[in-house]
């Protein structure tokens, strides 16, 4: 399947007015629904493991409630069967709109179909749901995330060297996009022999313990590597743990993503080189506003579109920022994402 971010490359903004024609099929026989005018939004989450997801949830709820609505939240603990059950339970609670952060972007196509049967539109949040008639996708430009990670590392290495690569969870469409972005930068250098990938693997469920195992395997194979291209802060943390035990932490640059507090602290103490800051408040509040609009039948403006294998899904893609020791204060701290004390003194 060829997933492509459309048109943004030309810095050409198209405005797509997303018209939602779904009607609530069962609505007429629900007296409860007829008397209830508070908007209810279902939020089905893959996990709350990474710190960012708790913030996504909290900002999302805060915004929906500020608009007068209510959010029902379920979290599936990285389990597809459980996430399908969660969605079914939200459908039977007769939510007006479903917002899904899929554990598995392919498996959740079923959930979209079931929601549509009940007349409920679906928004994919942060991670795409593939091969289905998805109504809206809100995320960051994930291919750019991968490009920025690889560009940073290559720059640090002066354009050549041996690297270890840790991709994300194979079930997460974002992981494929991060890898695609990284490949865009690395492939020409690999082809001409300037960059050699000495070890690479996918981190199942983005679990830091799996990242640590992959890094252990890399170190057992060779200690001759100049950088580690980790796709998020959780896997960077696992890799750095392994490097620490081998006496290698802080010796070569390690990339990340999410601006997790512990990752920012590692950037300060020098064991991690960079992270990608994705403004969680922006994605959560935009998603809340868009979902609320959909629930009230108002038109929604999308600035882009993404091919999910079945259709060009109207999409809203937000920008990301590269964070290093030099700009920590002007980015995550200035934005109020973490306090200066927590980042600079909390890691000690
Ligand atoms: C998100 C990352 C996150 C990862 C693990 C990805 O889909 O975009 O921000 O670190 O999932 O939860």
Boltz pocket constraint, residues with backbone or C-beta under 6 A from the ligand:
constraints:
  - pocket:
      binder: B
      contacts: [[A, 50], [A, 52], [A, 126], [A, 127], [A, 172], [A, 174], [A, 175], [A, 205], [A, 206], [A, 232], [A, 233], [A, 234], [A, 257], [A, 258]]
      max_distance: 6.0
